[in-house]
Amino acid sequence: MSFLKIKDPSKRDKLVAEYLKTTKKIQEDFHLERLGEQSLYEDFGKIFKPITEQQKRLKKLFPN
């Protein structure tokens, strides 16, 4: 693993700040993506609830 040897403190601080900003952005994007999927599954549950409930009732009436 190689490391950059930057002698100028202002350039080094700028590079570190950019790195931290990028990692934070990636984490936020991942988190938002996960929350989006979760809300999608909740919406599917609401939409398909009548169908799944009917299937459960039919399964109880006609067990195979």
Secondary structure as UniProt FT lines:
FT   HELIX           9..61
//
